Amino acid sequence: MKKVRVIIADDERAAREEIRRALQDYPDYEITGEARNAEEARALITAGKADLLFLDIQMPEESGFELLASLEETPAVIFTTAYDTYAVQAFDTNALDYLLKPIRSERFAQAIEKHRRQWQIQPQPAERQLFIKDGTQYFFVRHHDIYLIESAANYARIYFGEKKALMKISLNQLEEKLDPAVFFRINRNQIINGKHISTISAAGNGRLKVLLTAGPELEVSSRQTVKFRQWNNR
């Protein structure tokens, strides 16, 4: 069985050593990198070295939340911190778990067991997800849950489930990060997830209308209609 690749990101050496020692009891978990700050962690994650990230929330220069917001995709995350005031904020992100320092062995075991259950259901490679910081709210959003993305000036408004959130990125930039086999830009201002299409109908003047299972009826621009027909009939 392939081992779970682990990255530990914490500016305190003692905290990193604490997690390293705790992981010795779990031979199916392999530490592939350690980071003292967000920049080092970003490099390791971008290099594809993490299935699971133990992440300190408060680090110099950039916080753990800011690190996640800068990534195109995020691995599974277990937050670690000495400040329990972050607990509600961390869980609002749908993080895998949250551990207070000093970390108790029974809580560490619970976090690992939670990850093992997730790993068995969704084995490697992990399901793609975005981390969105919208004001004081934070979200982990799985790509397959996104059904619509709209342009909002220099932001992109992401619709998922019954929620929506603003991500500080242009629609053009976000489009480059999405799987073109799943997401399609139907006009200048909107991108849809093809897996959420309910019906397609004629809109007149050669255009098409698309009804999403969890959203509104949208119009495909004349320019994109031909491309959309080809994309949808792949």
C-alpha positions in Angstrom: 0.0 0.0 0.0 1.3 3.5 -0.9 2.2 5.5 2.1 0.6 8.8 3.0 3.0 11.6 2.2 3.1 14.2 5.1 4.4 17.7 5.2 4.8 19.5 8.6 4.7 23.3 8.4 5.5 25.1 11.6 8.0 27.9 12.5 8.9 26.2 15.8 11.3 23.3 15.6 9.9 21.8 18.9 6.4 21.7 17.4 7.7 20.0 14.2 9.6 17.4 16.3 6.4 16.8 18.4 4.5 15.8 15.3 7.4 13.8 13.9 7.6 11.8 17.1 3.8 11.2 17.1 4.0 9.9 13.6 6.5 7.2 14.5 3.6 5.1 15.7 2.0 5.2 12.2 4.3 3.5 9.7 1.9 4.1 6.8 2.5 7.8 7.2 5.8 9.1 5.7 7.2 12.6 6.3 8.3 13.9 2.9 9.2 17.5 4.0 9.2 20.1 6.8 8.8 23.8 6.4 9.6 26.7 8.8 7.3 29.2 7.0 4.6 29.5 4.3 7.1 30.0 1.5 8.9 26.7 2.2 5.6 24.9 2.6 4.3 26.3 -0.7 7.3 25.0 -2.5 6.9 21.5 -1.1 3.2 21.4 -1.8 3.6 22.7 -5.3 6.2 20.0 -5.9 3.5 17.4 -5.1 5.0 16.1 -1.9 1.9 16.2 0.3 -1.2 14.1 0.7 -1.6 15.4 4.2 -0.4 18.8 5.7 0.0 19.5 9.4 -0.2 23.2 9.3 0.5 25.8 12.0 -2.0 28.7 11.7 0.3 31.5 13.1 3.6 31.7 11.2 5.8 34.7 10.4 5.1 36.7 7.3 2.2 34.6 6.1 -0.4 32.7 8.3 -1.5 29.2 7.5 -4.8 30.5 6.1 -2.9 32.9 3.8 -0.7 30.0 2.6 -3.8 27.9 1.7 -5.4 30.8 -0.1 -2.4 31.2 -2.3 -2.5 27.6 -3.5 -4.1 26.3 -6.7 -5.0 23.1 -4.9 -4.7 22.0 -1.3 -4.0 18.6 0.3 -5.9 17.3 3.3 -5.1 19.7 6.2 -4.9 19.2 9.9 -4.4 22.6 11.6 -2.1 22.8 14.7 -2.0 25.9 16.9 -1.6 27.1 20.5 -4.5 29.5 20.1 -7.9 27.9 20.5 -9.6 31.2 19.3 -8.9 29.9 15.8 -10.9 26.7 16.4 -14.2 27.9 15.0 -12.5 29.6 12.1 -10.6 26.5 11.2 -13.6 24.2 11.4 -15.6 26.6 9.2 -13.1 25.8 6.4 -14.1 22.1 6.6 -10.6 21.2 7.6 -9.9 17.6 8.3 -9.2 18.3 12.0 -7.8 20.8 14.4 -5.2 20.1 17.1 -4.2 22.3 20.1 -0.6 22.5 21.2 0.7 20.7 23.1 -0.9 17.9 21.2 -2.4 15.1 23.3 -1.7 11.6 22.0 -5.4 10.6 22.0 -6.4 13.6 20.0 -3.5 13.0 17.5 -4.8 9.4 17.1 -8.3 10.7 16.5 -7.1 13.0 13.8 -5.1 10.2 12.1 -8.0 7.9 12.2 -10.3 10.5 10.6 -7.7 10.9 7.8 -7.4 7.2 7.3 -11.2 6.9 6.8 -11.1 9.7 4.3 -8.1 8.2 2.5 -9.9 4.8 2.2 -12.9 6.5 0.6 -11.0 8.9 -1.6 -7.5 7.3 -2.3 -4.7 9.0 -4.0 -4.6 11.2 -5.9 -6.7 13.3 -3.6 -9.8 15.0 -4.8 -9.0 18.5 -6.1 -10.1 21.4 -3.9 -9.7 25.1 -3.6 -9.2 27.1 -0.4 -11.1 30.4 -0.4 -10.6 33.3 1.9 -13.7 35.5 1.7 -13.5 38.3 4.3 -13.5 36.6 7.7 -14.8 33.3 6.2 -12.6 30.4 5.0 -13.7 27.5 2.9 -12.3 24.3 1.4 -14.3 23.8 -1.8 -14.1 20.5 -3.8 -14.0 21.1 -7.5 -16.9 18.7 -8.1 -19.1 20.8 -5.7 -18.6 24.0 -7.8 -21.4 24.5 -10.3 -21.0 28.1 -11.4 -18.3 30.7 -11.3 -19.0 34.4 -12.2 -16.7 37.3 -12.8 -17.0 40.1 -10.1 -14.5 42.8 -11.2 -11.1 41.5 -10.0 -12.7 38.6 -8.1 -14.4 35.4 -9.0 -17.7 34.5 -7.2 -17.8 30.7 -6.6 -21.1 28.9 -6.2 -21.0 25.6 -4.4 -23.8 23.7 -2.6 -26.0 26.3 -1.1 -23.2 28.7 -0.6 -21.2 31.3 -2.5 -17.8 33.0 -1.8 -15.6 35.5 -3.4 -12.1 34.5 -4.4 -9.5 37.2 -5.1 -8.6 36.0 -8.6 -9.7 37.0 -12.1 -12.0 34.7 -14.1 -9.2 34.3 -16.7 -6.7 33.3 -14.1 -9.0 30.8 -12.4 -10.0 29.3 -15.8 -6.4 28.3 -16.3 -6.4 26.4 -13.1 -9.6 24.4 -13.7 -9.9 21.1 -15.6 -11.0 22.0 -19.1 -12.7 18.6 -19.4 -15.1 19.5 -16.6 -15.4 23.3 -16.6 -16.5 25.4 -19.6 -16.6 29.2 -20.1 -20.0 29.9 -21.6 -19.6 33.6 -21.9 -17.3 36.5 -20.8 -18.6 36.4 -17.3 -19.5 32.8 -16.4 -17.9 29.4 -16.2 -20.0 26.3 -15.5 -19.3 22.8 -14.3 -20.5 20.4 -17.0 -21.3 17.7 -14.4 -24.0 20.0 -13.1 -25.9 20.6 -16.4 -29.5 19.5 -16.2 -30.8 20.5 -19.6 -29.7 22.3 -22.8 -32.1 24.2 -25.0 -32.2 26.6 -27.9 -32.1 30.3 -27.0 -32.6 31.8 -30.5 -30.1 33.4 -32.8 -28.1 30.2 -32.8 -27.4 30.5 -29.1 -28.0 27.9 -26.3 -29.5 28.0 -22.8 -28.1 25.8 -20.1 -30.0 24.9 -17.0 -27.9 23.8 -14.0 -29.1 21.3 -11.5 -28.3 23.6 -8.6 -28.5 27.0 -10.2 -30.1 29.3 -12.7 -30.7 29.1 -16.4 -27.7 30.6 -18.2 -27.1 31.7 -21.8 -24.1 30.5 -23.9 -22.8 33.4 -26.0 -22.8 33.2 -29.8 -19.1 33.0 -29.8 -19.0 30.1 -27.4 -22.0 28.1 -28.7 -20.1 26.2 -31.4 -17.3 25.4 -29.0 -19.7 24.4 -26.4 -21.5 21.9 -28.8 -18.2 20.3 -29.6 -17.1 20.3 -25.9 -20.4 18.8 -24.8 -20.4 16.1 -27.5 -16.9 14.8 -26.8 
